[in-house]
Amino acid sequence: MGSLPNATEPMAGTVLTREYQGKEYRIMVTVDGQYEFDGRPYRSLSRIAKEITGTAWSGLVFFGLKSSAAPKPAVKKGVR
């Protein structure tokens, strides 16, 4: 039995594009649910983000598929 697709995970055939430090990077989502970057397969967008930046990133955040934090509720100021 397979798992249900995640709403934030891109569909097979999708090409993700990200510009970082003046260079454009393209990642292809493969039919087996992995990612191809620079001619090599990767299981994780986070691993690709680390390859590109040299630091740990959430792959979904780095590639713009998920926001980095939930929006904060507006603060209401009371009357004194």
C-alpha positions as YAML, in Angstrom:
chain: A
units: angstrom
residues:
- id: 1
  name: MET
  ca: [0.00, 0.00, 0.00]
- id: 2
  name: GLY
  ca: [1.50, 3.38, -1.02]
- id: 3
  name: SER
  ca: [1.51, 6.54, 1.00]
- id: 4
  name: LEU
  ca: [-0.68, 9.51, 0.21]
- id: 5
  name: PRO
  ca: [1.04, 12.39, -1.60]
- id: 6
  name: ASN
  ca: [2.04, 15.35, 0.52]
- id: 7
  name: ALA
  ca: [0.38, 18.61, -0.59]
- id: 8
  name: THR
  ca: [3.70, 20.48, -0.40]
- id: 9
  name: GLU
  ca: [5.62, 17.89, -2.41]
- id: 10
  name: PRO
  ca: [5.78, 18.76, -6.13]
- id: 11
  name: MET
  ca: [4.50, 16.33, -8.76]
- id: 12
  name: ALA
  ca: [6.80, 14.24, -10.97]
- id: 13
  name: GLY
  ca: [8.06, 16.25, -13.93]
- id: 14
  name: THR
  ca: [8.04, 19.54, -12.05]
- id: 15
  name: VAL
  ca: [11.18, 21.63, -12.46]
- id: 16
  name: LEU
  ca: [12.07, 23.71, -9.41]
- id: 17
  name: THR
  ca: [14.15, 26.80, -10.06]
- id: 18
  name: ARG
  ca: [15.98, 28.79, -7.42]
- id: 19
  name: GLU
  ca: [18.44, 31.63, -7.77]
- id: 20
  name: TYR
  ca: [21.07, 31.75, -5.05]
- id: 21
  name: GLN
  ca: [23.99, 34.17, -4.95]
- id: 22
  name: GLY
  ca: [23.52, 35.12, -8.59]
- id: 23
  name: LYS
  ca: [23.40, 31.56, -9.93]
- id: 24
  name: GLU
  ca: [20.27, 29.74, -11.10]
- id: 25
  name: TYR
  ca: [19.71, 26.15, -9.96]
- id: 26
  name: ARG
  ca: [17.23, 23.71, -11.54]
- id: 27
  name: ILE
  ca: [15.94, 20.57, -9.88]
- id: 28
  name: MET
  ca: [13.72, 18.00, -11.64]
- id: 29
  name: VAL
  ca: [11.21, 15.96, -9.65]
- id: 30
  name: THR
  ca: [11.48, 12.35, -10.87]
- id: 31
  name: VAL
  ca: [8.70, 9.75, -11.25]
- id: 32
  name: ASP
  ca: [10.03, 7.76, -8.29]
- id: 33
  name: GLY
  ca: [9.57, 10.74, -5.94]
- id: 34
  name: GLN
  ca: [13.22, 11.71, -5.88]
- id: 35
  name: TYR
  ca: [14.96, 14.77, -7.26]
- id: 36
  name: GLU
  ca: [17.63, 15.16, -9.91]
- id: 37
  name: PHE
  ca: [20.18, 17.91, -9.45]
- id: 38
  name: ASP
  ca: [23.39, 18.37, -11.38]
- id: 39
  name: GLY
  ca: [22.89, 14.99, -13.07]
- id: 40
  name: ARG
  ca: [22.62, 13.08, -9.78]
- id: 41
  name: PRO
  ca: [19.61, 11.67, -7.90]
- id: 42
  name: TYR
  ca: [18.75, 12.94, -4.42]
- id: 43
  name: ARG
  ca: [16.10, 11.72, -1.99]
- id: 44
  name: SER
  ca: [15.75, 15.06, -0.28]
- id: 45
  name: LEU
  ca: [15.35, 18.71, -1.24]
- id: 46
  name: SER
  ca: [17.06, 19.57, 2.03]
- id: 47
  name: ARG
  ca: [20.20, 17.73, 0.89]
- id: 48
  name: ILE
  ca: [20.18, 19.68, -2.37]
- id: 49
  name: ALA
  ca: [19.73, 22.96, -0.49]
- id: 50
  name: LYS
  ca: [22.75, 22.05, 1.66]
- id: 51
  name: GLU
  ca: [24.79, 21.22, -1.49]
- id: 52
  name: ILE
  ca: [23.95, 24.66, -2.88]
- id: 53
  name: THR
  ca: [24.40, 26.76, 0.28]
- id: 54
  name: GLY
  ca: [26.79, 24.76, 2.43]
- id: 55
  name: THR
  ca: [24.40, 25.06, 5.40]
- id: 56
  name: ALA
  ca: [21.38, 23.13, 6.65]
- id: 57
  name: TRP
  ca: [18.06, 24.28, 5.20]
- id: 58
  name: SER
  ca: [14.53, 22.98, 5.02]
- id: 59
  name: GLY
  ca: [14.36, 22.03, 1.36]
- id: 60
  name: LEU
  ca: [10.69, 22.99, 1.11]
- id: 61
  name: VAL
  ca: [11.46, 26.44, 2.52]
- id: 62
  name: PHE
  ca: [14.59, 26.96, 0.40]
- id: 63
  name: PHE
  ca: [12.72, 26.17, -2.81]
- id: 64
  name: GLY
  ca: [9.70, 28.27, -1.83]
- id: 65
  name: LEU
  ca: [7.25, 25.40, -1.41]
- id: 66
  name: LYS
  ca: [6.59, 26.23, 2.24]
- id: 67
  name: SER
  ca: [6.89, 29.43, 4.26]
- id: 68
  name: SER
  ca: [9.56, 29.53, 6.94]
- id: 69
  name: ALA
  ca: [7.11, 30.33, 9.74]
- id: 70
  name: ALA
  ca: [3.42, 30.63, 10.33]
- id: 71
  name: PRO
  ca: [2.17, 34.22, 10.18]
- id: 72
  name: LYS
  ca: [1.99, 35.84, 13.59]
- id: 73
  name: PRO
  ca: [-1.42, 37.07, 14.73]
- id: 74
  name: ALA
  ca: [-1.89, 40.83, 14.93]
- id: 75
  name: VAL
  ca: [-1.34, 42.27, 18.38]
- id: 76
  name: LYS
  ca: [-4.23, 44.32, 19.68]
- id: 77
  name: LYS
  ca: [-3.35, 47.22, 21.89]
- id: 78
  name: GLY
  ca: [-5.73, 47.76, 24.75]
- id: 79
  name: VAL
  ca: [-6.96, 51.10, 26.02]
- id: 80
  name: ARG
  ca: [-5.61, 52.08, 29.42]
...
